[in-house]
Amino acid sequence: MTETRPNRLLDSIHSPSDLKGRSRAEIKQIAAEVREEVIDVVSVTGGHLGSGLGVVELTVAIHSVFDTPADKLVWDVGHQCYPHKILTGRRDRMRTLRQGDGLSGFTKRSESEYDPFGAAHAATSISAGLGFAKARDLQGAKNNVICVIGDGSMSAGMAYEAMNNAGADKSRLIVILNDNDMSIAPPVGAMSNYFSRLVSSRPYRGLRRFAKKVVAPMGLESPARRAEEYLRGFAMGGTMFEELGFYYVGPIDGHDLDTLIPILENVRAMQDGPVMIHVVTQKGKGYAPAENSADKYHGVSKFSVVTGEQAKGAASAPSYQKVFGQTLTKLGETDDKICAITAAMPSGTSTDIFAARFPERHFDVGIAEQHAVTFAAGLAADGMKPFCAIYSTFLQRGYDQVVHDVAIQRLPVRFALDRAGLVGADGATHAGSFDIGYLGALPGFICMAAADEADLARMVKTALEIDDRPSSFRYPRGEGVGVEIPSDLKALEIGKGRVMREGTTIAILSYGTRLQEALKAANLLSAQGLSATVADARFAKPLDKDLVERLARNHEVLITIEEGATGGFGSFVLEHLANTGALDGGLKVRVMTLPDVFQDQNTPEIMYNAAGLTARHIAARAIEALGRGDISAIERAATA
């Protein structure tokens, strides 16, 4: 339960309705207490801090003015939503954030009626909001729809597609642009705030409509409108939004409740067309360590509230992402055609290491995965060697471009697929579950998966030398297994795996970082007198057919294992075995993949156990297929 303190107004807020009728002074105090609560919660749970701190006043203002959940509040990039969760009846569960059976780190429809739309990826709010607005209109309802977009989402093309549609449709829709680090706004000050209150007010809008009626019979409506909008755009910005059909209000100070609340009340009264409210906020607002951090404490581990120092894990192997960034930088020293591309995640993918050494060859295109892919294709088409580093789950957003702009043209774009597989606290929306299948389906594509950090370094080198087609290499979130990375990197032979351990009865063929569990499973089987071969496929495409056929020929059981969805590596192996007749001789094949569900967040250990991808699951599956051995003994040995 949340600890209560004397004289805290937040203790009396159980839902947004408890904000109604409060004085402005009380609203300000509640906002200050929400900020304290966010800092305190995230210091315990870890998570996204800076974005939530930046929207505290905005969140309090929205919930105090609008009638949520009847009014639909749609967040973009859901990690802004921690203050929203505190105000919507979930404060007593905030310390379960991003934990098993706890609150999601994003908005989630199944979690609360105040979350009408789930958000974890970016630039979805305006499209979804327009859907809510049209559904409202078709059903004859009168509620408001408010979309809060920001945190870089305005760099994504989908936002502009939605605005173009909304402006043409003229549905009543309120979009709040949370402008924090985009630097698209002129300086915010008292004059700007004054004009924003003025143009959102009923008298101004009434005068504007009257003027249009006066000038229309004289044929002057269009020139007059253009002049008025030009002057308003010149003084306040927003010309682009006006051209897209939105009534623009702003920019305004997103931390000034004396400005925010009257403007939101004015906009609430508007009954015609879409409105864009441009608020300027500061990520990390109100917490000095976050304000002074380069990434504004975007994502943090547990930390000390007093000092801001984040908890550090025990020193061990380097993270996979750092191995990628360091290897690419090392290769960049001797090859000036290497370029690194990321979509708003330079630190998340460690391309910032490359950027520090070669800033002119590093490109952060913002949250715009479609553009990132085709931009990389253009670089490749003119002789450069682009490495496009994107989380597996985010590359899904650019899949059409991967197909049409890269694969069909056989352009040598190298895709570094970070966060491939389960991702712990970030849950289903960020899990990299599908890339093996969706890239493996493309003709000519080379697909690799690293079993350890040394293998990842070799795959970066291998991808560099592939100059006639696209390639990818996938690797998980977190630390490597502790193997030494050779200083003299050698490229891998394309389409060839490796045998890690020889046996006679059971063959375990691993694709990716489940290799360590496969080796442990072999030990469990050996304790029962069952001899197991363990092989690392390395490539899903082209498949090492010789290795697959040898394993099938020399063993009674063949197990494939991968940290990906069904329809991936195991399916490729099964297809080859079926086509060659290898299954006709009685070979027993079992395919182990991620389960056919979207797994909620939890610790990696619990998630792998739930997915059935641990050593004991592999060994038990082999015994089940073989028809002999003691599964209960496997269970006892695995938990000993």
MOHU-V972162 format. One record per backbone hydrogen bond with DSSP energy under -1.0 kcal/mol. CO is the residue of the C=O (numbers start at 1). NH is the residue of the N-H. If there is no record, write none. Layout:
BEGIN
((CO | NH) (CO | NH))
END
This chain:
BEGIN
((5 | 8) (8 | 11) (9 | 12) (10 | 13) (15 | 18) (16 | 19) (17 | 20) (19 | 22) (23 | 27) (24 | 28) (25 | 29) (26 | 30) (27 | 31) (28 | 32) (29 | 33) (30 | 34) (31 | 35) (32 | 36) (33 | 37) (34 | 38) (35 | 39) (36 | 40) (37 | 41) (38 | 42) (39 | 43) (41 | 44) (41 | 45) (42 | 46) (43 | 303) (47 | 300) (49 | 53) (50 | 54) (50 | 284) (55 | 59) (56 | 60) (57 | 61) (58 | 62) (59 | 63) (60 | 64) (61 | 65) (62 | 66) (67 | 71) (72 | 146) (74 | 148) (77 | 80) (78 | 81) (81 | 85) (82 | 86) (83 | 87) (85 | 90) (90 | 93) (91 | 94) (93 | 96) (94 | 97) (96 | 99) (99 | 102) (103 | 98) (108 | 111) (108 | 112) (112 | 115) (124 | 128) (125 | 129) (126 | 130) (127 | 131) (128 | 132) (129 | 133) (130 | 134) (131 | 135) (132 | 136) (133 | 137) (134 | 138) (135 | 139) (136 | 141) (137 | 140) (144 | 72) (145 | 174) (146 | 74) (147 | 176) (148 | 76) (149 | 178) (150 | 153) (152 | 155) (153 | 156) (156 | 159) (157 | 161) (158 | 162) (159 | 163) (160 | 164) (161 | 165) (162 | 166) (163 | 167) (164 | 168) (165 | 169) (166 | 170) (173 | 275) (174 | 147) (175 | 277) (176 | 149) (177 | 179) (177 | 279) (179 | 281) (189 | 193) (190 | 194) (191 | 195) (192 | 196) (193 | 197) (194 | 198) (195 | 199) (196 | 200) (198 | 201) (201 | 205) (202 | 206) (203 | 207) (204 | 208) (205 | 209) (206 | 210) (207 | 211) (208 | 212) (209 | 213) (210 | 214) (211 | 215) (212 | 216) (215 | 220) (216 | 219) (220 | 224) (221 | 225) (222 | 226) (223 | 227) (224 | 228) (225 | 229) (226 | 230) (227 | 231) (228 | 232) (229 | 233) (230 | 234) (231 | 235) (232 | 236) (233 | 237) (238 | 242) (239 | 243) (240 | 244) (241 | 246) (242 | 245) (247 | 276) (249 | 278) (252 | 280) (253 | 256) (256 | 259) (256 | 260) (257 | 261) (259 | 263) (260 | 264) (261 | 265) (262 | 266) (263 | 267) (264 | 268) (265 | 269) (267 | 270) (274 | 247) (275 | 175) (276 | 249) (277 | 177) (278 | 252) (279 | 179) (280 | 254) (282 | 285) (284 | 287) (287 | 291) (288 | 292) (293 | 296) (297 | 49) (297 | 50) (300 | 47) (302 | 311) (304 | 308) (309 | 304) (318 | 480) (319 | 323) (320 | 324) (321 | 325) (322 | 326) (323 | 327) (324 | 328) (325 | 329) (326 | 330) (327 | 331) (328 | 332) (331 | 334) (335 | 338) (337 | 385) (339 | 387) (340 | 363) (341 | 389) (342 | 365) (345 | 349) (346 | 352) (350 | 353) (351 | 355) (352 | 356) (354 | 358) (358 | 361) (359 | 362) (361 | 340) (363 | 342) (366 | 368) (368 | 372) (369 | 373) (370 | 374) (371 | 375) (372 | 376) (373 | 377) (374 | 378) (375 | 379) (376 | 380) (377 | 381) (379 | 384) (380 | 383) (385 | 339) (386 | 414) (387 | 341) (388 | 416) (391 | 395) (394 | 397) (395 | 398) (396 | 399) (398 | 402) (399 | 403) (400 | 404) (401 | 405) (401 | 406) (402 | 407) (403 | 408) (406 | 411) (407 | 410) (411 | 413) (413 | 471) (414 | 388) (415 | 473) (416 | 390) (416 | 418) (417 | 475) (418 | 392) (421 | 432) (423 | 426) (424 | 427) (427 | 430) (431 | 433) (432 | 421) (433 | 565) (434 | 438) (435 | 439) (436 | 440) (437 | 441) (439 | 442) (442 | 445) (446 | 472) (447 | 540) (447 | 541) (448 | 474) (452 | 456) (453 | 457) (454 | 458) (455 | 459) (456 | 460) (457 | 461) (458 | 462) (459 | 463) (460 | 464) (461 | 465) (463 | 466) (470 | 446) (471 | 415) (472 | 448) (473 | 417) (474 | 450) (475 | 420) (478 | 320) (493 | 496) (498 | 536) (501 | 534) (505 | 556) (505 | 557) (506 | 533) (507 | 559) (508 | 535) (509 | 561) (510 | 537) (512 | 515) (514 | 518) (515 | 519) (516 | 520) (517 | 521) (518 | 522) (519 | 523) (520 | 524) (521 | 525) (522 | 526) (523 | 527) (525 | 528) (525 | 530) (526 | 529) (531 | 505) (531 | 506) (533 | 508) (534 | 500) (534 | 501) (535 | 510) (536 | 498) (537 | 539) (538 | 449) (541 | 447) (543 | 545) (544 | 548) (545 | 549) (546 | 550) (547 | 551) (548 | 552) (549 | 553) (550 | 554) (556 | 588) (557 | 507) (558 | 590) (559 | 509) (560 | 592) (561 | 511) (562 | 564) (564 | 594) (568 | 572) (569 | 573) (570 | 574) (571 | 575) (572 | 576) (573 | 577) (574 | 578) (575 | 579) (576 | 580) (577 | 582) (581 | 584) (583 | 586) (588 | 558) (590 | 560) (592 | 562) (595 | 597) (603 | 607) (604 | 608) (605 | 609) (606 | 610) (607 | 611) (608 | 613) (614 | 618) (615 | 619) (616 | 620) (617 | 621) (618 | 622) (619 | 623) (620 | 624) (621 | 625) (622 | 626) (623 | 627) (630 | 634) (631 | 635) (632 | 636) (633 | 637) (634 | 638) (635 | 639))
END
